[in-house]
Amino acid sequence: MTITPTKLEDDYFKEYKKLGGKKNRKEYDILLDIFIDHTLEIYVYGDTSKHESRSKAWNAVIKEAKITNKELILIFESVDNVTSYT
């Protein structure tokens, strides 16, 4: 099954590239999915059922995605600059 990115995801990727991101679209989409999976509940809704703090969610993304803190900041900012994430 192929998932077609939404316009919003297109905008996130464009912002990521504008910020200096080096990943291609496929890599970015994978990282974005991991980011949202770990952070959405705690960052947006304050729900601590998956992670007890934002920092633990943040670190879980770094661990699962195998990326640096710098790369994660780019991903976060690519979302937050387009649609306020927090």
BAPA-358688 format. One record per residue: residue number from 1; y, x, z of N, C-alpha, C, O in turn. Coordinates in pm, 1 decimal, m for minus. Atoms other than C-alpha are relative to their C-alpha. Layout:
! BAPA-358688
+-----+----------+----------+----------+----------+----------+----------+----------+----------+----------+----------+----------+----------+
! seq !      n_v !      n_u !      n_w !     ca_v !     ca_u !     ca_w !      c_v !      c_u !      c_w !      o_v !      o_u !      o_w !
+-----+----------+----------+----------+----------+----------+----------+----------+----------+----------+----------+----------+----------+
! NUM !        Y !        X !        Z !        Y !        X !        Z !        Y !        X !        Z !        Y !        X !        Z !
...
+-----+----------+----------+----------+----------+----------+----------+----------+----------+----------+----------+----------+----------+
! end
This chain:
! BAPA-358688
+-----+----------+----------+----------+----------+----------+----------+----------+----------+----------+----------+----------+----------+
! seq !      n_v !      n_u !      n_w !     ca_v !     ca_u !     ca_w !      c_v !      c_u !      c_w !      o_v !      o_u !      o_w !
+-----+----------+----------+----------+----------+----------+----------+----------+----------+----------+----------+----------+----------+
!   1 !   m117.6 !     84.3 !      0.0 !      0.0 !      0.0 !      0.0 !    124.2 !     89.0 !      0.0 !    134.6 !    181.2 !     80.9 !
!   2 !   m124.2 !    m74.9 !      7.6 !    339.6 !    137.4 !    m95.3 !    111.3 !    m82.4 !     62.0 !    129.6 !   m199.7 !     29.5 !
!   3 !   m112.0 !     67.4 !    m64.7 !    636.9 !     51.1 !    121.1 !    128.1 !     42.6 !    m71.0 !    154.9 !    161.8 !    m85.7 !
!   4 !   m126.4 !    m29.1 !     66.1 !    968.8 !     26.5 !    m59.1 !    108.3 !     13.6 !    106.2 !    128.3 !    m77.0 !    187.0 !
!   5 !   m107.0 !    m17.2 !    m98.6 !   1253.8 !    170.1 !    145.6 !    109.1 !   m105.0 !    m17.3 !    138.2 !   m149.7 !   m128.2 !
!   6 !   m109.9 !     96.6 !      3.4 !   1531.5 !    m68.9 !    236.1 !    130.5 !     72.1 !    m33.2 !    136.9 !    194.9 !    m29.7 !
!   7 !   m132.3 !    m56.9 !     25.0 !   1895.6 !    m15.0 !    146.3 !     48.2 !     78.3 !    121.1 !    109.8 !    183.9 !    106.9 !
!   8 !    m40.8 !    m67.6 !   m121.9 !   1956.9 !     79.7 !    507.1 !    m65.8 !    137.6 !     10.3 !      0.6 !    235.4 !     44.5 !
!   9 !     69.0 !   m129.2 !     m2.7 !   1694.2 !    354.8 !    491.2 !     56.6 !     94.1 !   m106.0 !     64.2 !    215.1 !    m84.4 !
!  10 !    m65.9 !    m81.3 !    102.9 !   1856.2 !    474.9 !    168.6 !    129.9 !     58.3 !     55.4 !    159.6 !    176.1 !     35.4 !
!  11 !   m125.9 !    m45.1 !    m59.0 !   2188.6 !    494.8 !    352.9 !    m24.1 !    105.8 !    107.5 !     51.1 !    202.8 !    116.9 !
!  12 !     34.0 !   m100.7 !   m102.2 !   2026.8 !    683.3 !    643.3 !    m30.9 !    134.3 !    m66.6 !     15.7 !    239.0 !    m21.7 !
!  13 !     37.8 !   m123.8 !     67.4 !   1879.4 !    937.1 !    402.3 !    122.2 !     67.4 !    m62.3 !    136.9 !    189.4 !    m53.8 !
!  14 !   m122.7 !    m56.6 !     58.3 !   2210.7 !    983.3 !    220.1 !     84.2 !     67.0 !    107.9 !    140.0 !    174.5 !     85.7 !
!  15 !    m76.4 !    m57.7 !   m111.1 !   2380.5 !   1045.2 !    554.8 !    m67.1 !    127.9 !     50.0 !      0.6 !    226.4 !     79.8 !
!  16 !     75.6 !   m119.2 !    m41.8 !   2105.8 !   1290.7 !    655.5 !     30.9 !    117.8 !    m92.2 !     55.4 !    229.0 !    m45.4 !
!  17 !    m30.7 !   m106.5 !     96.7 !   2166.3 !   1490.7 !    337.2 !    144.7 !     45.4 !     13.6 !    173.5 !    164.7 !      4.9 !
!  18 !   m141.7 !    m31.4 !    m17.3 !   2543.9 !   1472.5 !    389.4 !     21.1 !     88.9 !    123.2 !    109.6 !    174.4 !    125.0 !
!  19 !     m8.4 !    m79.0 !   m122.6 !   2491.1 !   1618.7 !    737.4 !    m64.6 !    138.4 !    m14.1 !    m56.0 !    221.0 !     76.7 !
!  20 !     61.5 !   m130.1 !     23.4 !   2300.7 !   1911.5 !    586.0 !   m150.7 !      2.8 !     12.7 !   m210.8 !    110.2 !     12.1 !
!  21 !    145.7 !      7.1 !    m12.0 !   1942.4 !   1791.4 !    622.3 !    m69.0 !     56.2 !   m122.9 !    m23.3 !     36.7 !   m235.5 !
!  22 !     71.8 !    m68.8 !    107.7 !   1691.4 !   1986.3 !    414.1 !   m131.1 !    m67.7 !    m41.1 !   m189.8 !    m31.0 !   m142.8 !
!  23 !    127.2 !     66.1 !     32.1 !   1387.3 !   1755.8 !    417.5 !     16.4 !    m87.9 !   m123.9 !    125.0 !   m138.3 !   m152.4 !
!  24 !     m3.5 !     93.2 !    112.8 !   1295.6 !   1557.4 !    107.4 !    m17.6 !   m143.0 !     52.4 !    m40.7 !   m163.8 !    171.5 !
!  25 !      3.2 !    140.7 !    m41.9 !   1285.8 !   1178.5 !    114.0 !   m130.8 !    m36.6 !     68.7 !   m129.8 !   m106.2 !    170.3 !
!  26 !    130.1 !     33.5 !    m59.3 !    914.2 !   1153.5 !    188.8 !    m10.4 !     57.4 !    141.6 !    m53.4 !    m11.8 !    233.9 !
!  27 !      3.5 !    m63.8 !   m132.2 !    939.3 !   1400.0 !    479.4 !     94.5 !    m71.3 !     96.2 !     60.0 !    m96.2 !    211.7 !
!  28 !    m97.9 !     68.2 !    m83.8 !   1251.0 !   1228.0 !    610.7 !    m53.5 !   m135.3 !     46.5 !    m41.0 !   m169.5 !    164.1 !
!  29 !     51.1 !    132.8 !    m36.0 !   1087.3 !    883.2 !    602.7 !   m106.8 !     10.0 !    108.8 !   m110.8 !    m73.4 !    199.2 !
!  30 !    102.9 !    m20.6 !   m102.7 !    791.7 !   1014.2 !    806.3 !     65.3 !     30.8 !    134.1 !     27.8 !    m25.6 !    236.9 !
!  31 !    m69.2 !    m37.1 !   m123.8 !   1024.1 !   1171.9 !   1062.2 !     78.7 !   m118.0 !     57.0 !     82.3 !   m137.8 !    178.4 !
!  32 !    m74.4 !    117.5 !    m44.6 !   1239.4 !    859.0 !   1076.8 !    m93.2 !   m100.1 !     67.9 !    m58.2 !   m157.2 !    171.2 !
!  33 !     97.2 !     92.0 !    m60.8 !    932.5 !    645.8 !   1149.1 !    m40.1 !     47.4 !    139.7 !    m47.7 !    m32.8 !    232.8 !
!  34 !     36.2 !    m55.8 !   m130.9 !    830.8 !    878.1 !   1434.2 !    116.1 !    m17.6 !     97.4 !     96.6 !    m58.0 !    212.0 !
!  35 !   m119.6 !     13.6 !    m83.4 !   1187.3 !    877.6 !   1568.4 !     14.8 !   m143.3 !     50.9 !     32.7 !   m165.6 !    170.6 !
!  36 !    m18.5 !    140.5 !    m38.4 !   1213.1 !    499.0 !   1568.2 !   m113.0 !    m46.1 !     91.6 !    m89.5 !   m119.5 !    187.6 !
!  37 !    114.4 !     39.2 !    m83.2 !    863.8 !    456.4 !   1713.4 !     19.7 !     41.5 !    145.7 !    m12.2 !    m34.7 !    237.0 !
!  38 !    m14.8 !    m50.1 !   m137.2 !    949.8 !    666.3 !   2017.8 !    130.1 !    m39.0 !     68.1 !    135.8 !    m42.8 !    191.0 !
!  39 !   m131.0 !     16.8 !    m62.9 !   1314.9 !    581.6 !   2072.8 !     57.8 !   m141.7 !     m1.9 !    144.0 !   m173.5 !     80.0 !
!  40 !    m63.8 !    131.6 !     15.5 !   1391.9 !    224.8 !   1965.7 !      6.5 !    m78.2 !    131.4 !    113.8 !   m123.9 !    170.7 !
!  41 !      3.6 !     84.1 !   m120.5 !   1283.0 !     47.2 !   2284.3 !     92.6 !     52.9 !    109.1 !    168.6 !    m23.6 !    168.5 !
!  42 !    m78.8 !    m56.9 !   m109.6 !   1448.6 !    286.7 !   2529.5 !    147.0 !     15.7 !    m37.2 !    234.2 !    m10.5 !     45.6 !
!  43 !   m139.0 !    m24.3 !     40.4 !   1763.5 !    368.6 !   2329.8 !     76.2 !   m128.8 !    m25.5 !    192.0 !   m141.8 !     14.3 !
!  44 !    m70.1 !    120.7 !     41.7 !   1845.7 !     24.1 !   2196.6 !     m9.7 !   m111.2 !    104.4 !     88.6 !   m180.1 !    131.7 !
!  45 !     22.5 !    112.7 !    m89.7 !   1694.7 !   m217.0 !   2448.8 !    m10.9 !     37.9 !    147.3 !    m15.1 !    m50.0 !    233.4 !
!  46 !     15.4 !    m42.7 !   m138.3 !   1663.6 !     m6.2 !   2764.5 !   m138.7 !    m25.4 !     56.0 !   m158.7 !    m21.9 !    177.4 !
!  47 !    138.0 !     30.1 !    m38.7 !   1291.8 !    m87.0 !   2772.1 !    m73.6 !    131.0 !     29.2 !    m85.6 !    217.0 !    m58.1 !
!  48 !     68.5 !   m123.4 !    m40.9 !   1101.3 !    181.5 !   2963.7 !   m151.8 !    m12.1 !     m3.4 !   m220.8 !     68.6 !     58.9 !
!  49 !    145.4 !     17.2 !      0.9 !    751.3 !     54.8 !   2889.4 !    m71.9 !    112.1 !    m75.6 !   m185.8 !    144.2 !    m41.8 !
!  50 !     64.6 !   m107.4 !     76.2 !    676.5 !    333.3 !   2638.4 !     38.2 !    137.1 !     55.8 !    m47.9 !    223.4 !     72.5 !
!  51 !    m50.7 !   m125.4 !    m56.9 !    891.9 !    615.7 !   2779.4 !     91.8 !    m34.5 !    115.6 !    171.5 !   m127.9 !    106.5 !
!  52 !    m79.6 !     33.5 !   m118.4 !   1052.5 !    622.4 !   3121.8 !    145.0 !     46.8 !     m8.1 !    227.9 !      7.0 !     73.8 !
!  53 !   m138.7 !    m43.8 !     16.5 !   1366.8 !    796.8 !   2999.3 !     26.2 !     35.0 !   m146.1 !    m66.4 !     55.4 !   m224.6 !
!  54 !    m38.0 !    m39.7 !    135.2 !   1558.7 !    877.9 !   2683.7 !    m43.3 !    143.3 !    m28.8 !    m87.3 !    174.2 !   m139.5 !
!  55 !     37.6 !   m140.2 !     22.9 !   1490.2 !   1247.7 !   2730.6 !   m149.7 !     14.4 !    m24.7 !   m191.2 !     98.0 !   m104.9 !
!  56 !    145.0 !     m5.6 !     25.2 !   1114.8 !   1188.0 !   2748.1 !    m32.7 !    m53.9 !   m139.2 !   m121.7 !     m1.7 !   m206.3 !
!  57 !     19.1 !     52.5 !    135.1 !   1133.7 !    978.7 !   2430.6 !     40.6 !    105.4 !   m102.6 !    m30.0 !    128.1 !   m200.7 !
!  58 !    m51.7 !   m104.4 !     88.8 !   1339.6 !   1252.0 !   2262.6 !   m102.8 !    112.4 !    m14.6 !   m134.1 !    155.8 !   m125.4 !
!  59 !     98.7 !   m108.4 !      1.4 !   1086.2 !   1519.1 !   2361.0 !   m130.5 !    m41.8 !    m67.1 !   m197.1 !     40.5 !   m130.0 !
!  60 !    120.8 !     50.7 !     65.8 !    798.4 !   1300.7 !   2240.9 !     15.3 !      5.6 !   m152.1 !    m80.5 !     35.3 !   m223.5 !
!  61 !    m26.2 !     m8.9 !    144.5 !    959.3 !   1286.8 !   1895.5 !    m16.7 !    144.7 !    m45.6 !    m85.0 !    171.2 !   m144.5 !
!  62 !      9.0 !   m141.3 !     36.2 !    995.2 !   1665.4 !   1884.6 !   m145.5 !     44.0 !     m3.8 !   m187.6 !    113.4 !    m96.4 !
!  63 !    141.4 !    m39.5 !     m8.2 !    632.5 !   1709.0 !   1988.5 !    m82.8 !    m59.8 !   m113.8 !   m155.8 !     12.2 !   m181.8 !
!  64 !     81.6 !     64.4 !    103.9 !    479.2 !   1454.0 !   1749.9 !     41.6 !     43.5 !   m139.7 !    m43.5 !     68.9 !   m224.9 !
!  65 !    m49.9 !    m33.2 !    133.5 !    700.0 !   1539.2 !   1453.0 !     m5.4 !    150.1 !    m29.3 !      4.4 !    192.5 !   m144.4 !
!  66 !      3.1 !   m146.5 !     14.6 !    675.6 !   1915.4 !   1515.2 !    128.0 !     50.0 !    m67.2 !    124.7 !    123.9 !   m165.6 !
!  67 !   m130.7 !    m39.6 !     51.4 !   1047.5 !   1961.6 !   1454.0 !     82.2 !     60.5 !    113.0 !     47.6 !     49.0 !    230.5 !
!  68 !    m90.6 !    m58.2 !    m98.2 !   1327.9 !   2143.7 !   1627.6 !     95.5 !   m105.9 !     53.4 !    110.7 !   m213.5 !     m4.4 !
!  69 !   m103.0 !     87.6 !    m55.5 !   1589.6 !   1983.4 !   1847.1 !    113.0 !    m19.2 !   m101.0 !    167.5 !   m128.8 !   m114.3 !
!  70 !   m107.1 !      7.1 !    100.6 !   1844.5 !   2064.6 !   1574.3 !    m33.2 !   m101.7 !   m109.6 !     53.0 !   m179.1 !   m151.3 !
!  71 !     41.6 !     95.0 !    103.6 !   1644.2 !   1868.7 !   1314.8 !      3.0 !   m142.4 !     54.1 !     42.8 !   m234.8 !    m16.9 !
!  72 !     m1.3 !    133.4 !    m59.1 !   1607.4 !   1574.8 !   1550.9 !    142.8 !    m51.2 !     15.3 !    168.1 !   m170.4 !     m2.5 !
!  73 !   m141.0 !     40.5 !     m8.0 !   1982.3 !   1569.9 !   1606.4 !     47.4 !    m50.8 !   m136.1 !    119.5 !   m150.4 !   m142.7 !
!  74 !    m36.9 !     46.1 !    134.5 !   2027.6 !   1539.2 !   1228.4 !    m55.5 !   m140.0 !    m27.4 !     14.3 !   m225.8 !    m81.5 !
!  75 !     61.7 !    130.3 !     22.2 !   1785.3 !   1247.2 !   1216.3 !     71.2 !   m106.3 !     82.5 !    104.5 !   m213.3 !     31.6 !
!  76 !    m71.2 !     95.1 !    m85.2 !   1950.9 !   1075.6 !   1511.2 !    137.7 !    m32.8 !    m57.4 !    174.4 !   m149.7 !    m68.6 !
!  77 !   m134.7 !     22.4 !     52.1 !   2298.8 !   1123.1 !   1365.8 !     m0.6 !    m73.1 !   m133.6 !     92.2 !   m148.1 !   m163.9 !
!  78 !      7.8 !     69.4 !    128.0 !   2185.8 !   1001.9 !   1023.8 !    m12.3 !   m150.5 !     20.1 !     36.8 !   m228.6 !    m61.4 !
!  79 !     13.0 !    141.7 !    m33.0 !   2095.3 !    669.6 !   1184.4 !    126.0 !    m48.3 !     72.4 !    184.6 !   m150.4 !     36.2 !
!  80 !   m111.8 !     41.8 !    m85.5 !   2372.8 !    653.4 !   1443.5 !    131.0 !     m8.5 !    m75.6 !    214.3 !    m94.0 !    m45.5 !
!  81 !   m124.3 !      3.3 !     77.8 !   2648.0 !    729.5 !   1191.5 !      7.1 !   m120.2 !    m93.4 !    116.2 !   m164.9 !   m129.0 !
!  82 !      3.6 !    113.6 !     93.6 !   2536.7 !    443.3 !    964.8 !     m3.0 !   m131.8 !     76.9 !     73.5 !   m223.4 !     46.5 !
!  83 !     10.3 !    118.6 !    m84.1 !   2436.4 !    183.5 !   1223.9 !    m13.0 !     46.7 !    143.7 !   m116.4 !    102.3 !    180.7 !
!  84 !     m1.0 !    m49.1 !   m137.1 !   2522.9 !    259.0 !   1584.0 !   m133.5 !    m26.6 !     66.8 !   m176.1 !   m141.3 !     80.7 !
!  85 !    136.5 !     10.3 !    m53.3 !   2186.5 !    331.3 !   1745.8 !     m4.3 !    m22.8 !    149.8 !   m101.6 !    m76.5 !    202.6 !
!  86 !      6.4 !     10.9 !   m146.1 !   2282.0 !    338.7 !   2110.0 !    107.8 !    m92.8 !     52.5 !    117.5 !   m113.9 !    173.4 !
+-----+----------+----------+----------+----------+----------+----------+----------+----------+----------+----------+----------+----------+
! end
